[in-house]
Amino acid sequence: MPNMQVNVKATKENPTKTVVKARNFEMIIDEPANLGGTDHGANPVEYVLAALSGCLNVVGHVVAKEMGFEIKSLEIELDGELNPARFMGKSDEERAGYQAINVKMKPETDADEATLKTWIEKVENRCPVSDNLANATPVNITL
């Protein structure tokens, strides 16, 4: 299977609001009012968690099908803690991003515990978003 190029284009609407176009879709990224935003959309770090949940859902179903069981429903709860002092320029002590991301997958299925343990390991190993978050990925920012 050949590599796949993924592209999005983002445009500033105001200092906190960004409009992102991905294929034929538009996403609004904004900050809540308490961070100076207009609260017209999820903020960037919420989108990181959303992207991870979407990827885990897709890969989870692909892997379940390969393993021969059905996922009737899947609830994914994600949370993470970060220190906003770094991105606000008030501290250099901690990373700007999440210190850790916690994911709880709650599948409704007939698969037994051992099967689900293998399933979750395969899902974590094959999810591109999880891979990007768990491993250093070069980010090249240019003018």
N, C-alpha and C positions, 0 to 999 in steps of 0.2 A: 504494500500500500504506500503510495507516495506521500511525502510531507504535505501538510495543509497550511497555507498562509491564512492568517486571521487578521482582519483590519477593522478598525473603528476610527471615526473622525469626531473630534470634540470641539465645541465652540463655546466660548464664554458668553453668558447672557448678562451676568453681573458678577461682582467679586466672589460670590459664594456659589452661584448657580451655573452649572455646565450642562449643555445639551449634547448628548452623545448619540451618533448615528451608527448603528451596527446593521449591515445589510438594509432591510426595509423597516427597521425598528428604531424607535427613538427612546432614549432613557434620559430622565432628568436626575441630575446629581445636585444636591443642595445640602446646606447645613441647617440644623434646627435653629429656631429664633434665639435660643440661649447661647448659641455660638456665632451669632451675627448673621445668620442666614434668613432666607424667606420661607424655609420649610416646604418647598414644592416637590421634594423628592428625598429619597434615602441619601445618606451621606456616603462618601467614598469607602469608609471602613465597613459600613453596613453592606455595601455592594460586594465587598470582599467575602463576607459571610454568605451572602445570597448566592454569589457565584460558586462557592464551595458546596452549598446545599444542592444547587442545580446539577452540578457535576456528579456529586455522590448519588443523586437520584437516578441519573441516566446510567452511570456505570453500574450502580447497584442492580438495576433491572437487566442490563446486558449480562452481568456475571450470574445472576440468578437463573436466567434462561439457559446459559451454558451449563450450569450445574444441575439443571432439570427440576427446578422448583419455581413456584409463582409467588410473587409478592402481591398480596391483595391490597394492601395500603402501606404507606411509608410516611412516618412523621420524623422530621429531622430537626433537632433543637441545637442551635449553635450559640456560643457566647465566647467572648474574649475580653481581656482587659488591656487597655493601653494608657499611657501617660501623655496627655495632650501638651505637657510643658515643652517637649522637644519640638513639635511642629510649630508651636507658638514662639519659639526662640528664647524660652526662659530657662532651659536646662540642656546640658549635653550628656547627662548621666545615664539615661536609659535610651534604648532604641525608640524610634518614633512609632514603630508598628506594634502589633499585638505581641505581648510577652508570651502568650500561649493561646491557642484556640481549642475549645472543648466542643466536641460533637457527640451527640447522643442520637443514635439511629434506632428507631422503634418500628421494625417491620411487622406487619401482620401476615403470617405465613404458616404453612404446615411443616416447614423445615425444622429439624431438631437442633438442639443447642450446638452440637459439634459441627453440623453443616453451616450454621450461621457464623460460627467462629471462623471457619475457612472462608466463607463468603466475605466477611468484613475485612479480613486480611487482604484478599484479592482486590476488593473494591478500593481500599486505601492505597494499594500498590499501583493500581491502574488509573486512578483519577488524575487527569492532567492538572486540575486546579490544586488539589492536595499536593501534588508533586512540586508545583511552583511555590507553594507556601512552605513546604518542608525543606526545600533545597535552594541554595543560592542560585539565582537566575540573573545573568547580566542584564542590566537595564541601561540602554544607551540613549541619553537625552542630548539632543543637538538643537541648534538654531536653524 
